[in-house]
């Protein structure tokens, strides 16, 4: 199981660090064959929000075949206008078992046309912008995460941890998801 987390300049730190912690803890506690890595457009250090320096594991052309793609949020405006990134997201979606987003990562999936006609969620502050920019989406509120088909989208920042725990339950087992939450000392909000 290869899980790729797409990161970029000014990505929200907990959007990728939270899911990374969930999936790497799942690997440690029983999902032995899982591999999780950060993927960026280029293989060079980038600065996440708050100035955290991040070195991706892979770039768009050298990562393993993905079973799960998770696109994070942050200052996403350059990402939705970057045809290389949008085309790559579409290509990965064609082969993934699951495609997900945290927070404003939903804008990137929406720009790729993956969420048309689907129920989605994003950070509460960005819901109106997502609805205006992508009218075919059914933007919902009041949830931590939403599933529609193979697509999962989460609300803002920490909600990505809840969604990632659900992915562990879906892709491995409910028991493992519960053990991961306990190991992380995290109250899983479903």
N, C-alpha and C positions, 0 to 999 in steps of 0.2 A: 504494500500500500504506500504509494508516494503522494505526500501531501505538500503542495507548493503554496506558499504564502507570498503574494505579490506585494512588494514594498516600493516606495519611491521617495523622492525628496519631499520633506515635510509631511510624511505619513505620521499618523497619530501613533505614539509609542505603544500604548496598551492595546490598540487594534491588532497589532501583530505579536507583541510580547505575550499577551494573555492567551490567545489561541496556541502560540508556540509552546507555552508552558503546559497547556492542557494536553496537546498531542505528544510532547516529549515525555510527560509524566505517564501517559497511557502506554507509551512504548516501554518505559521502565517497569511498569506494573503488570505487563502481560501481553501487550500488542507488539511482540518482539519483531515482527517483520515490517513494522511501520517505519518510514523515513519521512522526516519533516525538514523542509529547507526554505530559506528566504530566496526569492527570485526578484531581480530588478532588471530594468531595461538593459543596463550595462553592468559589467562586472567591475565595479569600482565603489569605493566608500560613498555613502550618501548621508545627509543629515536629516534625521527625523525631527518632528516637532520638539521644541525645547532644546534643540542642538545636539541630541544624542547621535553620535557617529555610529553608523551601521554598515557592516560589510556583508553583502549578500553571499549566499552559497553558490548561486547560479545566476546566469543572465538568460535572456529570452531564447537564445539559440543553443544553450548547452545543458539544460536541465533534463532529468529523467522524465519518462512518460508519466504524466500525472493522472492519478485516480481522483484526487480532490484538488480543486483550485479555490483558494480563498483570497479575495481582493480586499485590501484594507482601505480605510478612509483616511482623511487628513485634508491637506490643501490639494484637492484633486483636479483643479481647473485645467492645468496643463495636460493631465492624463486623458481627459475626455476629448481633447483636441489632437491627441497624438495618434495618428493612424497606425503606426507600428504597434503600439500597445493595444489598441482596440482590435486590430486584426489578430494579434497573438491571443487575446482573450477569447475571441471567436473560435480560433483553431483549437485551443485547449478545451473549450466547452464541448466541442464535437466529440471528444474522447473521454471526458471526465465522467465519473460515476455521480459526482456531486460538484456543483459550482455554488460558491457562497460569497457573501460580502459582509463586512463589518462597517457600520456607520455609513459615511458618505462613499464608501466603495460601491454602493448601489448605483451611484451615478455612472460609474465606469461600466458596470454590467448593463445598465439601461442604454448607454450609448452604443454598446455592442449589439443592441437589439434582443438581448436574451430574456428580458423581463416583460416584454409586451404582453398585455392581457393578464398579467400575474399579480397576486397580492404580494406587496413588498413593504418593508419598513426601513427607516434610516433614523439618524439622530433627530430628536424632536425639533431642533432648531432649523433643520433642512427639509422637513417634510413638504412644506408649501413650495419650495424651490424645485424639489423633485417632481411634484405633481404638475407644476407649470411647464417644466422643461420636457417632461415625458408623459403627455396626456394618456397614452395607452396603458399606463400602470395604474393599479389599484393600490394607492398608498394608504396603509392602515396605521392606527395609533394604539397606544395602550398595551403594547406587547413588548416583550424582550427580543423576540425573534419570530420570524414567520417562515413557514415552509410552503412552497407551491411547486409540486413536481420534484425535480432534482435540485431545485434552487432554494437556498436558505439565505435570508437577509436578516441582519440584526439591527437593533436600534443602536444608540451611541455607545461607543467606547467599551465600557465594562460588559455590556450585553453580549459582546463577541465571545466572552468566556462561557456564558450560559449556552449560546448557540453551539460552541465547540464541544461542550460536554454532551449536548444532544447528538452531535455527529459521532462522538465516541460510542454512545449508546446504539446509534443506528448502524455503525460500521463494525462494531465489535460486540458489545453487550451492555445492558443496563448496569450489571454488576460492576463492570470495569469503570463506567462513567461515575458511579457512586463512589468507588474507591479513589478515583482521581480527585473528585471534589473533596473527599475527606483528607487525602494527602496534601492537597493545596490549602486546607483549612478554609474552604470556600463554601458559602451557602448557595447552592445551585438553585437559581430561580428559573422555573420552567415556564 
